[in-house]
Amino acid sequence: MSKGVFIRLLLAVAIGLSLSACQDKKAREENEQLKAHVLQLQKDAGELGNRIDVLTTENADLKAEIARLKARHPAKKTPAPKGHRHTTKPGASSEN
């Protein structure tokens, strides 16, 4: 192998290693960003889970309150009036 070919080969290996190291650094930085993002998402998911639990409990309490109120005041239908109602005509008064 000639000296020029050897130097070119060495130069190509050096460039390849430096590019590889650069890509590794970028990959590590991206990996760290993704880890931080995953941690934030996990935190958010936990908070949402807690909020769901609170709302579920509140919903059950409200349903119980509705049932209690319905039991205390049962809805009674008033019977529809039968026949014709007698009303006084306008202007006609029983006062004299």
URUR-V817612 format. One record per helix or strand of 2 or more residues. SS is the DSSP state (H for helix, E for strand). FROM is the first residue (numbers start at 1). TO is the last residue. If there is no record, write none. Layout:
ss=[SS,SS]
from=[FROM,FROM]
to=[TO,TO]
//
This chain:
ss=[H]
from=[3]
to=[72]
//
